[in-house]
Amino acid sequence: MQEEALMRREHELAEREIELVERELNMMILQQVIGKPTPKKRCGRFRKSRLKLLRASGARNVSASAGWDDSSFILSTSDDMRAIH
């Protein structure tokens, strides 16, 4: 009785293992067939011609500030204030 139950259990486990191997093989085959996903191309308004114009005009950094000078400073004592005025 116990031997028969063990034999049935062993047979069930072998069937499960075969099903699992089949699923794994199917997944591997699908991954090879499908390949890597390709993202959608961007459809923005910043055209290539605008990039070419920026490169041609010599603007290397798009976000660089132009015409701004750091003219603020800190005076440490009141003597320095008299020297400036």
C-alpha positions in Angstrom: 0.0 0.0 0.0 2.7 2.5 1.0 4.9 1.4 -1.9 2.1 2.0 -4.4 1.5 5.5 -2.9 5.2 6.3 -3.2 5.3 5.0 -6.8 2.3 7.2 -7.7 3.8 10.2 -6.0 7.1 9.6 -7.9 5.3 9.3 -11.2 3.3 12.6 -10.5 6.5 14.4 -9.7 8.2 13.1 -12.8 5.2 14.4 -14.9 5.4 17.8 -13.2 9.1 18.0 -13.9 8.6 17.2 -17.5 5.8 19.9 -17.8 8.1 22.4 -16.2 11.0 21.7 -18.5 8.6 22.0 -21.5 7.4 25.4 -20.3 11.0 26.6 -19.8 12.0 25.4 -23.3 9.0 27.3 -24.8 10.0 30.4 -23.0 13.6 30.2 -24.2 12.4 29.6 -27.8 10.0 32.5 -27.6 12.7 34.8 -26.3 15.1 33.8 -29.1 12.4 34.2 -31.8 11.0 37.5 -30.6 14.4 39.1 -29.8 14.9 42.3 -27.9 12.1 44.9 -27.8 12.7 48.1 -29.7 11.5 51.4 -28.2 9.3 53.7 -30.2 11.0 56.6 -32.0 10.7 60.0 -30.4 8.4 62.3 -32.2 9.4 65.6 -30.6 9.4 69.1 -32.2 13.2 69.6 -31.9 14.2 68.7 -35.4 17.6 67.6 -36.7 17.8 70.8 -38.8 17.7 72.8 -35.6 20.5 70.8 -34.2 22.6 71.4 -37.3 21.9 75.1 -37.0 23.0 75.1 -33.4 26.2 73.3 -34.3 26.9 75.6 -37.2 26.5 78.7 -35.1 29.0 77.5 -32.6 26.7 77.1 -29.7 28.2 74.2 -27.9 26.2 74.4 -24.7 22.5 75.0 -25.3 21.8 76.1 -21.8 24.7 78.5 -21.4 23.8 81.9 -20.2 25.0 84.8 -22.4 25.9 88.4 -21.2 25.8 87.7 -17.5 28.6 89.0 -15.3 29.0 88.2 -11.6 29.3 91.7 -10.2 28.0 91.2 -6.7 30.5 91.1 -3.8 30.6 91.3 0.0 32.3 93.9 2.0 33.6 92.8 5.4 34.1 96.1 7.2 32.8 99.7 7.1 36.3 100.9 6.2 36.0 99.1 2.8 32.7 101.0 2.2 34.4 104.4 2.7 37.1 103.4 0.2 34.6 102.5 -2.5 32.6 105.8 -2.2 
